[in-house]
Amino acid sequence: MQPVKTKKKLSRADRKQIEAAIARANRTDKKEKSAQDSIPYERMWPDGICRVSDGHYTKTIQFQDINYQLSQNEDKTAIFEGWCDFLNYFDSSIQFELSFLNLAASEETFARAINIPLQGDDFDSIRIEYMTMLQNQLAKGNNGLIKTKYLTFGIDADSIKAAKPRLERIETDILNNFKRLGVAAETLDGKARLAQLHGIFHMDEQLPFRFEWDWLPSSGLSTKDFIAPSSFEFRTGKQFRMGKKYGAVSFVQILAPELNDRMLADFLDMESNLIVSLHIQSVDQIKAIKTVKRKITDLDKSKIEEQKKAVRAGYDIDIIPSDLATYGVEAKKLLQDLQSRNERMFLVTFLVLNTADNPRQLDNNVFQASSIAQKYNCRLTRLDFQQEEGLMSCLPLGLNQIEIQRGLTTSSTAIFVPFTTQELFQNGKEALYYGINALSNNLIMVDRKLLKNPNGLILGTPGSGKSFSAKREIANCFLLTSDEVEILDPEAEYAPLVERLHGQVIKISPTSTNYINPMDLNLDYSDDESPLSLKSDFILSLCELIVGGKEGLQPVQKTIIDRCVRLVYQDYLNDPRPENMPILEDLYNLLRAQEEKEAQYIATALEIYVTGSLNVFNHRTNVDINNRIVCYDIKELGKQLKKIGMLVVQDQVWNRVTINRAAHKSTRYYIDEMHLLLKEEQTAAYTVEIWKRFRKWGGIPTGITQNVKVRPDRALCKAV
């Protein structure tokens, strides 16, 4: 008599698995009738929330790069640990996807960025030569690609009303976490997400995206109609066509016992259209620990069975299969990591989408990607008859239709650091060329006026090209913008460039007939009602250099100088004509007229600069300082006068800045050998004051020095 077979009751987990398999089968059997039907989302809202499937809602954040690959080891470690903490934020209720898009930009985009319009003047030949240089530099890098990075996160919810507050809370947390890493990030709204999808679906045409939300009701179209390609073709198992482009999706099998933080960066360095997508799902910590414990129990059970076999066969029970011993050690280490080392368990799907204009080029691109995976002991495998699911899983929608997952701990997942090197490529009309990114070979194009603070420093060892960098920027600025340029030139290096640009070179020396008056005053010299406050600071700084010595000016001396400054400008302020502008001798005579002995001491110290052999600054200005580009050559001033000359030039430039501000014009000021101005307390104080004021007065100062350690203990120097 045969035993009666009882029906085994299905567990809840088994039922869920069967229902999911049936649902997948139903989805697979459904044949899409159009390209729009293939795009796997149900609805996009203007605020950027997307319902990708029934009950699953996602949002996308775009984040920028930071310098990682070129950082010092301690900085790399700090970034890596910060990224581990970032990943640990996500619990099992949040699915997220990291998307890396390398998409070709139209040639017009970069041509527009480096274009210098011809003006029909004497400088067009230089403009053409400069543009040719930029085109050659552009060809060295991979600036044909625009690289963007996104994080898409999603949750399950019953309705958009329930999903919205949760998504907004998660969004705020993620943005704050990025901020802690020093990464700039912003949330994409619905139109930006549609534009992103449009760019992926139209790699072949690079058409501009045109869409407005109020077009939908009147046209009867859906958002998919504005982004869908002309066609999808998934006839073969190993590749697909999207419009005129060929594509193939592969998954990365992570086989290596140890991973390298260069792997993801090497994929992103490929010079072809590429999308890398990492779908990451956090596993509930309690569930993960239970699973590992169960695995350890199974391994121990297998070990006991092997030991029993050993006893029966009569050999040492310690001799067990090496794989079994290895797995046991690794499982126990994993359990320890999960329980005591702040590690979580993640399920990761690593997808790579390659595209090309023809099948042969596509095979080459896939082979190149495969070589990168092989280099790190991993394997790149093309999806077989899952190309459509693979393509849709590579979209930054947060939907993973490829269920090929690899379990990794937090630190193993974080090894795919999404940062390489920070790019600086601004598309502004006045973006200037600053060189080549050392890691990516891309152009560095910046409009300093668009930065929070346009002030700059050019630092480097002797012979490293500091002056060349300044000259290149001066030429670029002169050819592209209408800004005025002022140059403080202690070594007579800039005259040939300035003369070629029809500028004014003012040679200041004891034997020169070019004079500038340190007492020149523009009535808009300061924001205050009286322009004398800042001018008094300058003259105090000047006297500090002349009189001060080691201890500087004493309070009584400062009071006397300030009093005389206010008196010496009375005639000019009452009747502001050039002939009423005072000179240094007028200040000297006023000091002589004061009763205090300190006044006589100051006047005596000034005497050599008024009636003596160093009287070069005791004249009215007799040169054209209204030229668009002015260079102050102070090479022949000698040691006694050089610092004074630099300070006087700086004041003259400030006068120019105040005039240009009223005309809504920017002034660029280049200070070579800037460390000389920061050595003395009073000149440093005046320099820092001017440095701070420049920005809101339309000035863009650039300091050039090889001595970056000049008085590092001084707060003033640190302020610069």
C-alpha positions as CSV (number, residue, x, y, z in Angstrom):
1,M,0.0,0.0,0.0
2,Q,1.5,3.4,-1.1
3,P,1.6,6.2,1.4
4,V,-0.9,9.1,0.8
5,K,0.8,12.3,-0.5
6,T,-0.3,15.4,1.3
7,K,-0.5,18.8,-0.4
8,K,2.3,21.1,0.7
9,K,0.9,24.5,1.7
10,L,2.6,27.5,0.0
11,S,4.2,30.0,2.2
12,R,3.4,33.7,1.8
13,A,6.9,34.3,0.3
14,D,6.3,31.5,-2.2
15,R,2.9,33.0,-3.2
16,K,4.5,36.4,-3.7
17,Q,7.2,35.0,-5.9
18,I,4.7,33.1,-8.1
19,E,2.5,36.2,-8.4
20,A,5.5,38.3,-9.4
21,A,6.5,35.7,-12.0
22,I,3.0,35.7,-13.5
23,A,3.0,39.5,-13.6
24,R,6.3,39.5,-15.4
25,A,5.1,37.0,-17.8
26,N,2.0,39.1,-18.5
27,R,4.2,42.1,-19.1
28,T,6.5,40.2,-21.4
29,D,3.6,38.8,-23.4
30,K,2.1,42.2,-24.0
31,K,3.4,43.5,-27.3
32,E,4.0,47.2,-27.5
33,K,2.3,48.9,-30.5
34,S,4.5,52.0,-30.6
35,A,7.8,53.5,-29.4
36,Q,5.8,55.4,-26.8
37,D,4.4,52.1,-25.4
38,S,8.0,50.9,-24.8
39,I,8.9,53.8,-22.6
40,P,8.3,52.4,-19.1
41,Y,6.6,55.1,-17.1
42,E,3.0,55.9,-16.5
43,R,2.9,59.6,-15.7
44,M,5.3,62.6,-15.2
45,W,4.3,65.5,-13.0
46,P,5.7,69.1,-13.4
47,D,7.4,68.9,-10.0
48,G,9.6,66.0,-11.2
49,I,7.7,63.1,-9.6
50,C,7.3,60.2,-12.0
51,R,5.0,57.2,-11.5
52,V,7.1,54.5,-13.3
53,S,4.7,51.6,-12.4
54,D,1.6,51.1,-10.4
55,G,2.4,52.3,-6.9
56,H,6.1,53.2,-7.5
57,Y,7.1,56.9,-7.6
58,T,10.6,58.4,-8.3
59,K,12.5,61.7,-8.4
60,T,15.9,62.5,-9.9
61,I,18.7,64.6,-8.5
62,Q,21.6,65.8,-10.7
63,F,24.9,66.0,-8.9
64,Q,28.3,67.5,-10.0
65,D,31.7,66.0,-9.8
66,I,34.4,66.7,-7.2
67,N,38.1,66.1,-7.3
68,Y,38.8,62.5,-6.2
69,Q,41.3,60.8,-8.5
70,L,43.9,63.5,-8.1
71,S,43.4,63.9,-4.3
72,Q,45.9,62.9,-1.7
73,N,45.3,59.6,0.0
74,E,43.9,61.1,3.2
75,D,41.5,63.2,1.2
76,K,40.5,60.1,-0.8
77,T,39.8,58.2,2.4
78,A,37.7,61.0,3.7
79,I,35.6,61.1,0.5
80,F,35.3,57.3,0.5
81,E,34.1,57.2,4.1
82,G,31.7,60.0,3.4
83,W,30.3,58.1,0.4
84,C,29.9,55.0,2.7
85,D,27.8,57.1,5.1
86,F,25.8,58.4,2.1
87,L,24.9,54.9,1.0
88,N,24.0,53.8,4.5
89,Y,21.3,56.5,4.6
90,F,19.1,54.4,2.2
91,D,17.0,51.8,3.9
92,S,15.2,48.9,2.3
93,S,12.1,51.0,1.6
94,I,14.1,53.2,-0.9
95,Q,15.3,51.9,-4.2
96,F,17.8,54.1,-5.9
97,E,19.8,54.2,-9.2
98,L,23.1,56.0,-10.0
99,S,23.1,57.0,-13.7
100,F,26.2,58.2,-15.6
101,L,25.5,59.7,-19.0
102,N,28.2,60.4,-21.5
103,L,26.3,61.8,-24.5
104,A,27.7,63.6,-27.6
105,A,27.0,67.3,-27.8
106,S,26.5,69.0,-31.1
107,E,29.6,70.7,-32.6
108,E,27.8,74.0,-32.4
109,T,27.7,73.8,-28.5
110,F,31.5,73.8,-28.3
111,A,32.1,76.0,-31.3
112,R,29.9,78.6,-29.6
113,A,31.8,78.3,-26.3
114,I,35.2,79.0,-27.9
115,N,34.1,81.5,-30.5
116,I,35.5,85.0,-30.5
117,P,33.5,87.2,-32.8
118,L,35.5,89.2,-35.3
119,Q,35.2,93.0,-34.9
120,G,36.7,94.3,-38.1
121,D,39.6,96.1,-36.2
122,D,43.4,95.7,-36.0
123,F,43.1,92.7,-33.7
124,D,41.1,90.2,-35.9
125,S,44.3,88.4,-36.9
126,I,45.0,87.7,-33.2
127,R,41.4,86.6,-32.7
128,I,41.7,84.1,-35.5
129,E,45.0,82.8,-34.1
130,Y,43.6,82.5,-30.6
131,M,40.5,80.6,-31.8
132,T,42.8,78.2,-33.8
133,M,44.7,77.5,-30.6
134,L,41.5,76.8,-28.8
135,Q,40.3,74.4,-31.5
136,N,43.5,72.5,-31.3
137,Q,43.2,72.2,-27.5
138,L,39.6,71.1,-27.9
139,A,40.7,68.3,-30.2
140,K,43.0,66.9,-27.5
141,G,40.3,66.2,-25.0
142,N,36.9,64.4,-25.2
143,N,34.9,67.6,-25.1
144,G,32.7,66.1,-27.7
145,L,30.9,64.4,-24.8
146,I,28.8,66.0,-22.1
147,K,29.1,64.0,-18.9
148,T,26.3,64.2,-16.4
149,K,25.6,62.2,-13.2
150,Y,22.2,61.5,-11.6
151,L,20.7,59.8,-8.6
152,T,17.2,58.6,-9.0
153,F,15.3,57.4,-5.9
154,G,11.9,55.8,-5.6
155,I,9.4,54.5,-3.0
156,D,6.2,52.5,-3.1
157,A,3.1,54.4,-2.2
158,D,-0.7,54.1,-2.6
159,S,-1.1,57.5,-4.4
160,I,0.8,60.6,-5.5
161,K,-0.7,62.3,-2.4
162,A,1.0,59.8,-0.1
163,A,4.2,59.7,-2.1
164,K,4.9,63.4,-2.4
165,P,5.7,64.3,1.3
166,R,7.9,61.2,1.7
167,L,9.8,61.9,-1.6
168,E,10.3,65.5,-0.5
169,R,11.7,64.5,2.8
170,I,14.1,62.0,1.2
171,E,15.1,64.6,-1.4
172,T,16.0,67.1,1.4
173,D,18.1,64.5,3.2
174,I,19.9,63.5,0.0
175,L,20.7,67.1,-0.9
176,N,22.1,67.7,2.6
177,N,24.2,64.5,2.4
178,F,25.6,65.7,-0.9
179,K,26.4,69.1,0.7
180,R,28.3,67.3,3.5
181,L,30.4,65.7,0.8
182,G,31.1,69.1,-0.9
183,V,29.1,68.1,-3.9
184,A,26.8,70.5,-5.7
185,A,23.4,69.0,-6.5
186,E,19.9,70.0,-7.6
187,T,16.6,68.3,-8.1
188,L,15.3,68.0,-11.7
189,D,11.7,69.1,-12.3
190,G,9.4,67.3,-14.7
191,K,10.5,69.2,-17.8
192,A,14.2,68.6,-17.0
193,R,13.6,64.9,-16.6
194,L,11.8,64.8,-19.9
195,A,14.6,66.7,-21.6
196,Q,17.1,64.2,-20.1
197,L,15.1,61.2,-21.6
198,H,14.8,63.1,-24.9
199,G,18.6,63.4,-25.1
200,I,19.0,59.7,-24.6
201,F,16.4,58.7,-27.1
202,H,17.7,61.1,-29.8
203,M,21.4,60.5,-29.7
204,D,21.4,60.2,-33.5
205,E,19.8,63.6,-34.2
206,Q,20.7,65.8,-31.2
207,L,17.4,67.7,-31.7
208,P,16.6,70.5,-29.3
209,F,13.9,69.6,-26.8
210,R,10.7,71.6,-27.2
211,F,8.0,71.1,-24.7
212,E,5.6,73.1,-22.4
213,W,3.1,71.6,-20.0
214,D,0.2,73.7,-21.4
215,W,0.7,72.1,-24.8
216,L,-0.7,68.7,-23.5
217,P,-4.5,69.5,-23.1
218,S,-4.8,71.3,-26.4
219,S,-2.8,68.8,-28.5
220,G,-4.2,65.6,-26.9
221,L,-0.6,64.2,-26.7
222,S,1.1,62.7,-23.7
223,T,4.6,63.5,-22.5
224,K,6.0,60.4,-24.2
225,D,5.0,61.8,-27.6
226,F,7.5,64.6,-27.0
227,I,10.5,62.4,-26.1
228,A,10.0,59.1,-28.0
229,P,12.5,58.3,-30.8
230,S,11.3,57.6,-34.4
231,S,11.5,53.8,-33.7
232,F,12.8,51.0,-31.5
233,E,13.9,47.7,-33.0
234,F,14.6,44.7,-30.8
235,R,14.7,41.9,-33.4
236,T,18.1,40.4,-32.5
237,G,19.0,39.1,-29.1
238,K,22.3,40.9,-28.6
239,Q,21.6,44.5,-29.9
240,F,18.9,46.9,-30.7
241,R,18.2,50.0,-32.9
242,M,16.9,53.3,-31.5
243,G,16.3,55.7,-34.4
244,K,19.5,55.4,-36.5
245,K,21.7,54.4,-33.6
246,Y,22.7,50.9,-32.7
247,G,23.0,49.9,-29.1
248,A,23.8,47.0,-26.8
249,V,23.2,46.6,-23.0
250,S,25.5,44.5,-21.0
251,F,25.7,43.6,-17.3
252,V,28.9,43.5,-15.2
253,Q,29.5,40.3,-13.4
254,I,31.5,41.3,-10.3
255,L,33.8,38.3,-9.8
256,A,36.9,40.0,-8.2
257,P,37.6,39.3,-4.6
258,E,38.7,42.9,-4.2
259,L,37.4,45.8,-6.2
260,N,39.2,49.0,-7.3
261,D,38.0,52.6,-7.2
262,R,39.3,53.2,-10.7
263,M,36.9,50.7,-12.4
264,L,33.9,53.0,-12.7
265,A,36.1,56.0,-13.7
266,D,37.7,53.9,-16.5
267,F,34.2,53.1,-17.9
268,L,33.4,56.8,-17.8
269,D,36.7,57.7,-19.6
270,M,35.5,55.9,-22.7
271,E,35.3,58.3,-25.6
272,S,32.0,57.2,-27.0
273,N,28.3,57.5,-26.1
274,L,27.8,55.5,-23.0
275,I,25.3,55.1,-20.1
276,V,26.4,53.3,-16.9
277,S,23.6,52.5,-14.5
278,L,23.9,51.1,-11.0
279,H,20.6,49.9,-9.4
280,I,21.1,49.6,-5.7
281,Q,18.6,48.1,-3.2
282,S,19.4,48.1,0.5
283,V,18.5,44.9,2.3
284,D,16.8,45.1,5.7
285,Q,19.6,44.7,8.3
286,I,17.8,42.1,10.4
287,K,16.9,40.1,7.3
288,A,20.5,40.3,6.0
289,I,21.9,39.1,9.3
290,K,19.4,36.2,9.5
291,T,20.3,35.2,5.9
292,V,24.1,35.2,6.6
293,K,23.5,33.2,9.9
294,R,21.4,30.7,7.9
295,K,24.2,30.4,5.4
296,I,26.8,29.8,8.1
297,T,24.5,27.1,9.6
298,D,24.3,25.4,6.2
299,L,28.1,25.6,5.8
300,D,28.6,24.1,9.3
301,K,26.2,21.4,8.4
302,S,28.1,20.6,5.3
303,K,31.3,20.7,7.2
304,I,29.9,18.1,9.7
305,E,28.8,15.9,6.8
306,E,32.4,16.0,5.4
307,Q,33.9,15.2,8.8
308,K,31.5,12.2,9.1
309,K,32.7,11.0,5.7
310,A,36.3,11.4,6.8
311,V,35.7,9.3,10.0
312,R,34.1,6.5,7.9
313,A,36.9,6.6,5.3
314,G,39.5,6.6,8.1
315,Y,41.3,9.9,7.4
316,D,41.8,13.1,9.4
317,I,38.6,15.0,10.1
318,D,40.4,18.4,9.6
319,I,40.8,17.6,5.9
320,I,37.8,19.2,4.4
321,P,37.2,20.7,0.9
322,S,39.1,24.1,0.7
323,D,36.1,25.9,-0.8
324,L,34.0,24.9,2.2
325,A,36.7,26.3,4.6
326,T,37.1,29.5,2.6
327,Y,33.3,30.1,2.4
328,G,33.0,29.6,6.1
329,V,35.7,32.2,7.0
330,E,34.2,34.7,4.5
331,A,30.6,34.2,5.8
332,K,31.8,34.8,9.4
333,K,33.7,37.9,8.4
334,L,30.6,39.2,6.6
335,L,28.4,38.6,9.7
336,Q,31.0,40.5,11.8
337,D,30.9,43.4,9.4
338,L,27.1,43.6,9.4
339,Q,26.9,43.3,13.2
340,S,29.7,45.5,14.4
341,R,31.3,47.6,11.6
342,N,28.4,49.8,10.4
343,E,28.1,47.8,7.2
344,R,24.8,47.2,5.4
345,M,24.0,44.7,2.7
346,F,23.0,46.0,-0.8
347,L,21.8,44.2,-3.9
348,V,23.5,45.8,-7.0
349,T,22.7,45.6,-10.7
350,F,25.6,47.0,-12.8
351,L,24.5,47.8,-16.4
352,V,26.5,49.3,-19.3
353,L,24.8,50.7,-22.4
354,N,27.0,51.2,-25.5
355,T,25.8,52.9,-28.6
356,A,27.3,53.5,-32.1
357,D,26.5,54.5,-35.6
358,N,26.9,51.0,-37.0
359,P,27.2,47.4,-35.8
360,R,31.0,47.2,-36.2
361,Q,31.6,50.3,-34.2
362,L,29.2,49.0,-31.6
363,D,31.1,45.7,-31.3
364,N,34.4,47.8,-30.9
365,N,32.8,49.9,-28.1
366,V,31.5,46.8,-26.3
367,F,34.9,45.1,-26.6
368,Q,36.6,48.2,-25.1
369,A,34.1,48.1,-22.2
370,S,34.7,44.4,-21.8
371,S,38.5,45.0,-21.6
372,I,38.0,47.4,-18.8
373,A,35.9,44.9,-16.9
374,Q,38.4,42.2,-17.5
375,K,41.2,44.5,-16.3
376,Y,39.5,44.4,-12.8
377,N,38.8,40.7,-12.9
378,C,35.1,41.2,-13.7
379,R,33.2,40.1,-16.8
380,L,31.0,42.1,-19.1
381,T,28.2,40.0,-20.6
382,R,25.7,41.1,-23.2
383,L,22.1,40.6,-22.2
384,D,20.5,37.9,-24.3
385,F,17.0,38.6,-25.6
386,Q,16.6,41.2,-22.8
387,Q,17.9,44.2,-24.7
388,E,14.6,46.1,-24.4
389,E,14.4,45.5,-20.6
390,G,18.1,46.5,-20.4
391,L,17.7,49.7,-22.3
392,M,14.7,50.8,-20.2
393,S,16.6,49.8,-17.0
394,C,19.4,52.2,-18.1
395,L,17.1,55.1,-18.2
396,P,17.3,57.4,-15.1
397,L,13.7,56.4,-14.1
398,G,14.6,54.2,-11.1
399,L,13.1,51.1,-12.7
400,N,15.1,47.9,-12.8
401,Q,13.8,45.2,-15.1
402,I,17.0,43.1,-15.0
403,E,17.0,40.9,-12.0
404,I,20.7,40.0,-12.1
405,Q,21.9,41.2,-8.7
406,R,25.1,40.9,-6.7
407,G,25.1,41.2,-2.9
408,L,27.7,43.7,-1.7
409,T,28.4,45.3,1.7
410,T,28.5,49.1,2.1
411,S,32.3,49.4,1.6
412,S,32.2,47.1,-1.5
413,T,29.4,49.1,-3.0
414,A,31.1,52.4,-2.2
415,I,34.2,51.4,-4.1
416,F,32.2,52.5,-7.2
417,V,33.0,56.1,-6.2
418,P,31.0,58.3,-8.6
419,F,33.6,61.1,-8.5
420,T,36.7,61.6,-10.7
421,T,37.6,65.2,-11.4
422,Q,35.7,68.4,-11.3
423,E,35.2,69.9,-14.7
424,L,35.0,73.6,-15.2
425,F,33.4,74.5,-18.5
426,Q,31.1,77.5,-18.5
427,N,29.2,78.5,-21.6
428,G,28.9,82.2,-20.8
429,K,29.5,84.7,-23.6
430,E,32.6,86.0,-21.8
431,A,34.0,82.6,-20.6
432,L,37.8,82.7,-20.9
433,Y,40.3,79.8,-21.5
434,Y,42.3,78.8,-18.5
435,G,44.0,75.6,-19.7
436,I,43.4,71.9,-19.8
437,N,42.1,69.6,-17.0
438,A,45.1,67.4,-16.1
439,L,43.0,64.3,-15.7
440,S,40.3,64.5,-18.4
441,N,42.2,66.7,-20.9
442,N,39.0,68.9,-21.3
443,L,39.1,72.6,-21.7
444,I,38.8,74.8,-18.6
445,M,36.5,77.7,-19.6
446,V,35.4,80.2,-16.9
447,D,33.6,83.5,-16.8
448,R,34.9,84.8,-13.5
449,K,32.1,87.4,-13.3
450,L,29.6,84.6,-12.9
451,L,31.5,83.2,-9.8
452,K,30.6,84.2,-6.2
453,N,33.9,85.9,-6.0
454,P,35.9,86.8,-9.1
455,N,39.2,87.5,-7.3
456,G,42.0,85.2,-8.4
457,L,45.6,84.1,-7.7
458,I,48.2,82.7,-10.1
459,L,50.6,80.6,-8.1
460,G,53.6,78.6,-9.2
461,T,57.3,78.0,-8.8
462,P,59.8,80.1,-10.7
463,G,59.7,79.3,-14.5
464,S,56.3,77.5,-14.2
465,G,54.5,79.9,-16.5
466,K,52.8,82.3,-14.1
467,S,53.4,85.4,-16.3
468,F,52.5,83.5,-19.5
469,S,49.1,82.5,-17.9
470,A,48.4,86.1,-17.0
471,K,49.4,87.3,-20.5
472,R,47.1,84.6,-22.1
473,E,44.2,85.7,-19.9
474,I,44.8,89.4,-20.7
475,A,44.9,88.7,-24.4
476,N,41.7,86.6,-24.2
477,C,39.9,89.2,-22.1
478,F,40.9,92.0,-24.4
479,L,39.8,90.1,-27.6
480,L,36.5,88.9,-26.2
481,T,35.2,91.4,-23.7
482,S,35.0,95.2,-23.3
483,D,36.7,95.1,-19.9
484,E,39.5,97.5,-19.1
485,V,42.9,96.0,-18.0
486,E,45.4,97.5,-15.6
487,I,48.8,95.7,-15.0
488,L,51.3,96.3,-12.2
489,D,54.6,95.1,-13.9
490,P,57.6,95.1,-11.5
491,E,59.8,93.2,-14.0
492,A,59.0,94.9,-17.4
493,E,57.5,91.7,-18.9
494,Y,54.2,92.9,-20.3
495,A,55.2,95.8,-22.5
496,P,55.3,93.9,-25.9
497,L,51.8,92.5,-25.4
498,V,50.4,95.8,-24.3
499,E,52.0,97.6,-27.2
500,R,50.6,95.0,-29.7
501,L,47.2,95.6,-28.2
502,H,47.7,99.4,-28.7
503,G,47.7,99.9,-24.9
504,Q,49.6,102.4,-22.8
505,V,52.9,101.5,-21.1
506,I,53.7,103.9,-18.3
507,K,57.4,103.6,-17.3
508,I,57.9,104.9,-13.8
509,S,61.5,105.5,-12.7
510,P,63.7,108.3,-11.3
511,T,64.9,109.2,-14.8
512,S,61.5,108.9,-16.6
513,T,59.3,111.8,-17.6
514,N,56.1,109.7,-17.1
515,Y,54.5,110.7,-13.8
516,I,51.5,109.6,-11.8
517,N,50.3,111.6,-8.8
518,P,49.7,109.5,-5.7
519,M,47.3,112.3,-4.5
520,D,44.9,111.8,-7.4
521,L,41.3,111.5,-6.1
522,N,38.1,110.6,-7.8
523,L,35.0,111.9,-6.1
524,D,33.5,108.4,-6.3
525,Y,36.6,107.0,-4.5
526,S,34.5,105.4,-1.8
527,D,31.0,104.3,-0.9
528,D,31.0,106.9,1.9
529,E,29.6,110.4,1.5
530,S,33.1,111.7,1.7
531,P,35.7,110.0,-0.6
532,L,38.5,111.0,1.9
533,S,38.1,108.1,4.3
534,L,39.6,105.5,2.0
535,K,42.1,108.0,0.5
536,S,43.3,108.8,4.0
537,D,43.9,105.0,4.5
538,F,46.0,105.0,1.4
539,I,48.1,108.0,2.4
540,L,48.6,106.5,5.9
541,S,49.8,103.3,4.2
542,L,52.2,105.4,2.1
543,C,53.6,107.2,5.1
544,E,53.9,103.9,6.9
545,L,56.3,102.7,4.2
546,I,58.2,106.0,4.3
547,V,58.3,106.8,8.0
548,G,57.1,103.8,9.9
549,G,60.1,101.6,10.5
550,K,59.7,98.4,12.5
551,E,57.1,99.7,14.9
552,G,55.0,101.5,12.3
553,L,53.3,104.9,12.7
554,Q,52.3,106.0,16.2
555,P,48.8,107.1,17.0
556,V,49.8,110.7,17.2
557,Q,51.5,110.6,13.9
558,K,48.4,108.9,12.3
559,T,46.2,111.7,13.7
560,I,48.4,114.4,12.3
561,I,48.5,112.8,8.8
562,D,44.7,112.3,8.8
563,R,44.2,116.0,9.7
564,C,46.5,117.2,7.0
565,V,44.9,114.9,4.4
566,R,41.5,116.5,5.1
567,L,43.0,120.0,4.8
568,V,45.0,119.4,1.7
569,Y,42.0,118.3,-0.3
570,Q,39.7,121.3,0.7
571,D,40.4,123.4,-2.4
572,Y,39.8,120.4,-4.8
573,L,36.6,119.3,-3.1
574,N,35.3,122.9,-3.2
575,D,36.3,123.3,-6.9
576,P,37.1,119.8,-8.4
577,R,39.3,121.0,-11.3
578,P,42.6,119.2,-12.4
579,E,44.7,122.2,-11.5
580,N,43.4,122.1,-7.9
581,M,44.5,118.5,-7.4
582,P,47.1,118.5,-4.6
583,I,50.5,116.8,-5.0
584,L,52.8,115.3,-2.4
585,E,54.6,118.7,-1.9
586,D,51.3,120.3,-0.7
587,L,51.0,117.6,2.0
588,Y,54.6,118.1,2.9
589,N,54.1,121.9,3.3
590,L,51.0,121.4,5.5
591,L,53.0,119.0,7.7
592,R,55.7,121.7,8.1
593,A,53.0,124.2,9.1
594,Q,51.8,122.0,12.0
595,E,53.1,122.7,15.5
596,E,53.7,119.2,16.8
597,K,57.2,117.9,16.7
598,E,55.8,114.6,15.3
599,A,54.6,116.6,12.2
600,Q,58.1,117.9,11.6
601,Y,59.5,114.3,11.9
602,I,57.0,113.1,9.3
603,A,57.8,116.0,7.0
604,T,61.5,115.4,7.3
605,A,61.0,111.7,6.4
606,L,58.9,112.8,3.3
607,E,61.5,115.4,2.2
608,I,63.6,113.0,0.0
609,Y,60.4,112.1,-1.9
610,V,59.4,115.8,-2.4
611,T,62.5,117.8,-3.0
612,G,65.2,115.1,-2.9
613,S,66.5,112.6,-5.4
614,L,63.4,110.3,-5.1
615,N,60.9,112.9,-6.1
616,V,59.4,110.9,-8.9
617,F,56.0,110.9,-7.2
618,N,55.9,114.6,-6.6
619,H,54.3,115.6,-9.9
620,R,50.8,115.8,-11.4
621,T,49.8,112.9,-13.6
622,N,50.9,113.6,-17.2
623,V,50.2,110.2,-19.0
624,D,47.1,108.8,-20.6
625,I,45.6,106.5,-18.0
626,N,42.3,106.3,-19.9
627,N,43.5,103.8,-22.4
628,R,41.7,100.4,-22.3
629,I,44.8,98.6,-21.3
630,V,47.4,100.3,-19.1
631,C,50.7,98.7,-17.9
632,Y,52.7,100.3,-15.1
633,D,56.4,99.4,-15.5
634,I,58.2,100.0,-12.2
635,K,61.2,97.8,-12.9
636,E,63.7,100.7,-12.6
637,L,62.4,102.2,-9.4
638,G,64.9,100.4,-7.3
639,K,64.5,98.9,-3.8
640,Q,63.8,102.2,-2.1
641,L,60.9,103.1,-4.3
642,K,59.5,99.8,-5.6
643,K,57.1,99.1,-2.7
644,I,55.9,102.7,-2.7
645,G,55.5,102.5,-6.5
646,M,53.4,99.3,-6.2
647,L,51.2,101.0,-3.6
648,V,50.8,104.2,-5.7
649,V,49.9,102.1,-8.7
650,Q,47.3,100.2,-6.7
651,D,45.7,103.5,-5.6
652,Q,45.7,104.7,-9.2
653,V,44.0,101.5,-10.3
654,W,41.4,102.0,-7.6
655,N,40.7,105.4,-9.0
656,R,40.2,103.8,-12.4
657,V,37.8,101.2,-10.9
658,T,35.6,103.8,-9.4
659,I,35.4,105.7,-12.7
660,N,34.5,102.5,-14.6
661,R,31.9,101.5,-12.0
662,A,29.9,104.6,-12.9
663,A,30.2,103.6,-16.6
664,H,29.1,100.0,-15.8
665,K,32.4,98.6,-17.0
666,S,34.5,95.9,-15.4
667,T,38.2,96.5,-14.6
668,R,40.7,93.6,-14.5
669,Y,43.8,94.3,-12.4
670,Y,46.9,92.1,-12.6
671,I,49.4,92.4,-9.7
672,D,52.8,90.7,-10.4
673,E,55.0,89.9,-7.4
674,M,52.1,90.5,-5.1
675,H,53.9,89.2,-2.0
676,L,55.9,92.5,-1.9
677,L,52.6,94.3,-0.9
678,L,51.8,91.8,1.8
679,K,55.1,92.0,3.7
680,E,54.5,95.3,5.5
681,E,51.6,95.6,7.9
682,Q,50.1,98.8,6.6
683,T,50.5,98.1,2.9
684,A,49.0,94.6,3.5
685,A,46.1,96.2,5.3
686,Y,45.4,98.6,2.5
687,T,45.8,95.8,-0.1
688,V,43.4,93.5,1.6
689,E,40.9,96.4,2.0
690,I,41.1,97.1,-1.7
691,W,41.0,93.3,-2.5
692,K,37.7,93.0,-0.6
693,R,36.1,96.1,-2.1
694,F,37.0,95.2,-5.7
695,R,34.2,92.7,-6.3
696,K,31.2,95.0,-5.7
697,W,32.9,97.8,-7.6
698,G,33.2,95.7,-10.7
699,G,36.9,95.0,-10.3
700,I,38.5,91.6,-11.0
701,P,41.9,91.5,-9.3
702,T,44.5,88.8,-10.0
703,G,47.5,88.3,-7.8
704,I,50.6,86.7,-9.2
705,T,53.3,85.3,-6.9
706,Q,55.7,82.4,-6.3
707,N,55.9,83.1,-2.5
708,V,52.7,81.7,-1.1
709,K,54.1,81.5,2.4
710,V,54.6,85.2,2.9
711,R,53.7,85.9,6.5
712,P,51.3,82.9,6.8
713,D,50.7,83.8,10.5
714,R,49.1,87.1,9.4
715,A,45.3,87.1,9.3
716,L,45.5,89.8,6.5
717,C,47.4,87.6,4.2
718,K,45.1,84.7,4.9
719,A,42.1,86.9,4.0
720,V,43.5,87.3,0.5
